[in-house]
Amino acid sequence: MSDIEAVLLDRDGTVIEDEHYLGDPARVRLIPGAAQALARLQSAGMRLFLVSNQSGLGRGYFTEADYLAVHTRLMDLLAEHGVHLTDATFCPHAPDAGCACRKPRTGQWDMLRARHTLQAATTAVIGDKASDIAFGQALGARLTILALTGHGRNEARKLGLPPLAGSHVILPDPAPGQPDAVARDLAAAVDLIATL
């Protein structure tokens, strides 16, 4: 399955339903088909990484203990499908903090690359926001995919992308800021990766 060795995944709106400043583990819900899609990637030998902006921490909407409880719940749900992430990072800062770790800045990538000897040329980034795509482009990822779950449909309109006719499409000549590909959801993104 393709030449991708690592997949960096946004959390809210890509893997789980976007609950807007999620601090309650009881509200964690996988997007339909997401766990099965991640299991396919894992079975193909790809390493999976969660890379998430969590400005609710910096804004004081929830605590780091709340974040960790949500993360533990997500890991438990994924484990039910045999999925185990290689690692996960998050930015705890508010948008105006000027940190290096808030996507689209590459601080989280820098940490993961150092820990796991990742190579941008064999890495894919999947997310539901323009900031995820810009993050992937900034680190030089082999492939960036905008998922139309979460904020994806609104972001696609803002980026000037045409409506998606099928489950996924590779853009032949993306404009600056546009992704390499668009997918209906994470499962469709995995189908696309499988064709590479």
C-alpha positions as CSV (number, residue, x, y, z in Angstrom):
1,M,0.0,0.0,0.0
2,S,1.8,3.1,-1.3
3,D,5.1,4.6,-0.4
4,I,3.8,6.3,2.8
5,E,5.4,5.1,6.0
6,A,3.9,7.5,8.5
7,V,0.5,9.2,8.7
8,L,0.0,12.4,10.9
9,L,-3.7,12.7,11.8
10,D,-5.6,15.6,13.2
11,R,-7.9,14.5,16.1
12,D,-11.1,16.6,16.3
13,G,-13.1,16.4,13.1
14,T,-10.8,13.8,11.5
15,V,-10.6,10.8,13.8
16,I,-13.4,11.8,16.3
17,E,-16.4,14.0,16.1
18,D,-15.7,17.6,16.7
19,E,-17.3,18.5,20.0
20,H,-15.8,22.0,20.3
21,Y,-13.3,22.3,23.2
22,L,-13.6,18.6,24.2
23,G,-12.7,18.1,27.8
24,D,-15.2,15.3,28.7
25,P,-14.2,11.7,27.8
26,A,-17.8,10.7,27.8
27,R,-18.3,12.8,24.7
28,V,-15.6,11.1,22.6
29,R,-17.2,9.5,19.5
30,L,-15.2,8.0,16.7
31,I,-16.2,9.2,13.2
32,P,-17.9,6.2,11.5
33,G,-15.3,4.1,9.8
34,A,-12.3,5.9,11.2
35,A,-11.0,3.1,13.4
36,Q,-11.3,0.5,10.7
37,A,-9.5,2.9,8.3
38,L,-6.6,3.3,10.8
39,A,-6.5,-0.4,11.3
40,R,-6.0,-0.8,7.5
41,L,-3.1,1.7,7.6
42,Q,-1.6,-0.1,10.6
43,S,-1.9,-3.5,8.9
44,A,-0.1,-2.1,5.9
45,G,2.9,-1.2,8.2
46,M,2.3,2.5,8.5
47,R,3.0,4.3,11.8
48,L,0.1,6.5,13.1
49,F,0.6,9.8,14.9
50,L,-2.0,12.1,16.4
51,V,-1.1,15.8,16.0
52,S,-3.6,18.2,17.6
53,N,-4.1,21.8,18.4
54,Q,-5.8,22.1,21.8
55,S,-6.3,25.8,22.4
56,G,-9.0,25.0,25.0
57,L,-6.1,24.4,27.4
58,G,-4.6,27.8,26.7
59,R,-8.0,29.4,26.9
60,G,-8.7,27.7,30.3
61,Y,-11.8,25.8,29.0
62,F,-10.4,22.5,30.3
63,T,-7.4,21.2,32.2
64,E,-4.5,19.0,31.0
65,A,-6.0,16.2,33.2
66,D,-9.2,16.6,31.1
67,Y,-7.2,16.4,27.9
68,L,-5.4,13.2,29.1
69,A,-8.8,11.6,30.1
70,V,-10.1,12.3,26.6
71,H,-7.0,10.9,25.0
72,T,-7.2,7.8,27.1
73,R,-10.8,7.3,26.1
74,L,-9.8,7.7,22.5
75,M,-7.0,5.2,22.9
76,D,-9.4,2.7,24.4
77,L,-11.9,3.1,21.6
78,L,-9.2,2.6,19.0
79,A,-7.8,-0.4,20.9
80,E,-11.1,-2.2,20.5
81,H,-10.3,-2.2,16.8
82,G,-6.7,-3.3,17.3
83,V,-5.4,0.2,16.6
84,H,-2.4,1.5,18.6
85,L,-0.9,4.9,17.8
86,T,2.8,5.2,17.6
87,D,2.7,8.6,19.4
88,A,0.6,11.7,19.9
89,T,1.4,15.3,20.4
90,F,-0.6,18.4,21.1
91,C,-0.3,22.2,21.3
92,P,-1.7,23.5,24.6
93,H,-1.5,27.1,23.7
94,A,-4.0,29.8,22.8
95,P,-3.8,31.0,19.1
96,D,-2.2,34.3,20.2
97,A,0.6,32.7,22.2
98,G,3.0,32.8,19.4
99,C,4.3,29.3,20.1
100,A,6.2,27.1,17.7
101,C,3.9,24.1,18.2
102,R,0.5,25.3,17.1
103,K,-0.3,24.0,13.6
104,P,0.5,25.2,10.9
105,R,3.8,25.8,12.6
106,T,5.9,22.6,12.7
107,G,6.9,22.3,16.3
108,Q,4.9,19.1,16.8
109,W,6.4,17.6,13.6
110,D,9.9,18.5,14.9
111,M,9.3,16.6,18.1
112,L,7.9,13.5,16.3
113,R,10.6,13.5,13.7
114,A,13.3,13.6,16.4
115,R,11.7,10.8,18.4
116,H,10.8,8.5,15.6
117,T,13.3,9.4,12.7
118,L,10.4,10.4,10.4
119,Q,11.0,11.5,6.9
120,A,8.7,14.1,5.3
121,A,9.0,12.4,1.9
122,T,7.2,9.3,3.2
123,T,4.7,11.1,5.4
124,A,1.1,11.9,4.8
125,V,-1.0,14.5,6.7
126,I,-4.8,14.2,7.0
127,G,-7.0,16.8,8.7
128,D,-10.2,18.8,8.4
129,K,-8.8,22.3,8.4
130,A,-6.7,24.5,6.2
131,S,-4.2,24.7,9.1
132,D,-3.6,21.0,8.9
133,I,-2.9,21.3,5.2
134,A,-0.6,24.2,5.7
135,F,1.2,22.2,8.4
136,G,1.7,19.3,6.1
137,Q,3.0,21.7,3.4
138,A,5.3,23.4,5.8
139,L,7.0,20.2,6.9
140,G,7.2,19.0,3.2
141,A,4.9,16.1,3.5
142,R,4.6,13.7,0.6
143,L,0.8,14.0,0.7
144,T,-1.8,16.3,2.3
145,I,-5.4,15.3,2.4
146,L,-8.4,17.4,3.5
147,A,-11.1,15.3,5.0
148,L,-14.6,16.7,4.6
149,T,-15.7,15.7,8.1
150,G,-15.6,18.2,11.0
151,H,-14.8,21.6,9.5
152,G,-13.7,20.1,6.2
153,R,-16.7,21.1,4.0
154,N,-16.5,24.7,5.1
155,E,-12.7,24.7,4.8
156,A,-13.0,23.3,1.3
157,R,-15.2,26.1,0.3
158,K,-12.9,28.7,1.8
159,L,-10.0,27.1,-0.1
160,G,-11.9,27.3,-3.4
161,L,-12.1,23.6,-3.9
162,P,-14.8,22.2,-6.3
163,P,-17.5,19.9,-4.8
164,L,-16.3,16.3,-4.3
165,A,-18.0,14.0,-6.9
166,G,-16.9,10.7,-5.5
167,S,-15.3,9.5,-2.3
168,H,-11.9,11.1,-3.0
169,V,-9.9,13.0,-5.6
170,I,-6.3,13.9,-6.2
171,L,-6.1,17.6,-7.3
172,P,-4.1,17.8,-10.5
173,D,-2.7,21.3,-9.9
174,P,-3.5,22.6,-6.4
175,A,-3.2,26.3,-5.9
176,P,-1.1,27.6,-2.9
177,G,-2.8,26.5,0.3
178,Q,-4.9,23.8,-1.3
179,P,-4.4,20.1,-0.4
180,D,-3.0,17.5,-2.7
181,A,-6.2,15.6,-2.3
182,V,-9.7,15.7,-0.8
183,A,-11.5,12.8,0.8
184,R,-15.1,12.4,2.0
185,D,-13.8,11.1,5.4
186,L,-10.8,9.2,6.9
187,A,-11.9,5.9,5.4
188,A,-11.9,7.5,1.9
189,A,-8.5,9.1,2.6
190,V,-7.1,5.6,3.3
191,D,-8.6,4.3,0.1
192,L,-6.8,7.1,-1.7
193,I,-3.5,6.3,0.0
194,A,-3.9,2.6,-1.0
195,T,-3.9,3.7,-4.7
196,L,-0.5,5.4,-4.5
